[in-house]
Amino acid sequence: MPAIHKQKSKLHYTFTNSEQATSHGGQVLVDALCRRFDLWRKLDQIQSLDPRTRTASGFAPSAVVSQLLFTLSSGGLSLADAERLGQDRVLLELIGLAKTADQTTLGEWLRAQSKESVLGLLDLNGQFVDWAWAQSPRGRLVHAGWTEYFFDDTQVEVYGKKIEEARINYEGNLALSWQVLWKGPFVLDHQLDGASDVSAHLPALLAEHQHRWQGEKSYLYVDSGSSAAKYVNAIDGAGFTRWSISYNKWTEKLEKLAAELPPSEWSPLPAPEAKAAAVPIEQYAWLRHLPGECARAHLFAVVRRKDPDELLYRYGFVMCEPGEAKTPQAIFERHQLKGAKEQGFSQLLSDLDLHHPPCLELIANQAFYAIAVLVYNILTALRVMELPDDAQGWRVRTIIRHLLTVPVTVSRHARYHRAKVCVPAGWLRWWRLYFDRWVPKRAIGRPVFEVVDAAPSG
């Protein structure tokens, strides 16, 4: 094989304007999924989302939300990017938007929202998660037959002292608290505000959604930030089948109890050959303890570890409702799956660039983040509902780059327009099947009723 060197391209270039092509042709997939859920009509039915005094003119909630939604799902990051969406006339034609708002109008709309309208968006997000869950293959959602839930807080750092309710966090940075409850791969609910306690909204979120895990095998993972007695009591009474909490804040009493356990209570020591290889000692045991103001005594899985050259053991604890886990080691192994759940924040914050709230007012940021979470859930639903098995590991940014960012050219004929989608190699069959099933064919003549636009919300 001859050596390969970088060479100058021999192609000839021709330029055309954006009236004929767009690089975001994959947004028709997102639009089709939203119409299956009947999202646009449901948005317009939330009256509190519409600040207009004259509804015969201006932008309806479905127009504003869809503009922000398609901006975020196209890789856009800001309200300025949302304004630039209006310059892509082919994309607007593909998704059915006649006109878009400028960033000033978008900012005014966000600031005009209220607590009631934000709750309406959160409720709609919960409805979408229920619908997508029912439509998706169960094997892609559950773990060994269990529906997994996860609660955690992340700090959204902000710049500028005028951002409403921003506080100095435990790292000394100015930030907002974003507390999120996950169901499988979806964000079930969340709260963005200036809460000083990283689990302040946990009891309310559990009470709000308790009906969703009744009658199923459910497992809740929680970090050590929720190990205070009031949060343990809320988790214990929420009706989960099983749960586990990292416990590393108030361990003095537990370490004393663990040190007093007889050798027979610990799992067996490593085999002699392991000792000879200087493998660290790791043993597991059970403890029952009543921490602080907890309503009852709880079981703790305990691990003690010691390197060959160490004199004292190091202890770790997980508070749990063990159930089918017969050994404390199994509790630790199950609880370690929490790490994969935490990676969801990486996709929310990095892939959708939610590190930086776009507005100074809290209510505007809450509305924006509620829309961003809906975008995340829509892209996640597109993956788990429609993509093949080998694409189930795709991140949000991968979906945007390799599925939604595809070229489309539009040709205009006497009585109709035709969009030509340039599909990546190997994906032609998938695109054809998706369009045949979910994107209605546009026949010449009077438009007919499209069943996909009125699909039951489930």
Buried (B, 14 or more C-beta within 10 A) or exposed (E): EEEEEEEEEEEEEEEEEEEEBBBBBBBBBBBBBBBBBBBBEBBBBBEBBBBEEEEEEBBBBBBBBBBBBBBBBBBBBBBEBBBBBBEBBBBBBBBEBEEBBBBEBBBEBBBBBBEEBBBBBBBBBBBBBBBBBEBBEEEBBBBEEBBBBBBBBBBBBBEEEEBBBBBEBEEEEBBBBBBBBBBBBBBBBBBBBBBEBBBBBBBEBBEBBEEBBEEEBBBBBBBBBBBBBBBBBBBBEBBBBBBBBBBEEBBEEBBEBBEEBEEEBBBEEBEEEEEEEEEEBBBBBBBEBEBEEBEEEBBBBBBBEBEEEEEEBEBBBBBBBBEEBEBBBBBBEBBEBBEEBBEBBEBBBEBBBBEEBBBBBBBBBBBBBBBBBBBBBBBBBBBBBBBEEEBEEBBBBBBBBBBBBBBBBBEEEEEEEEBEBEBEEEBEEBBEEBBEEBBBEEEEEEEEEEEBEEBEBE
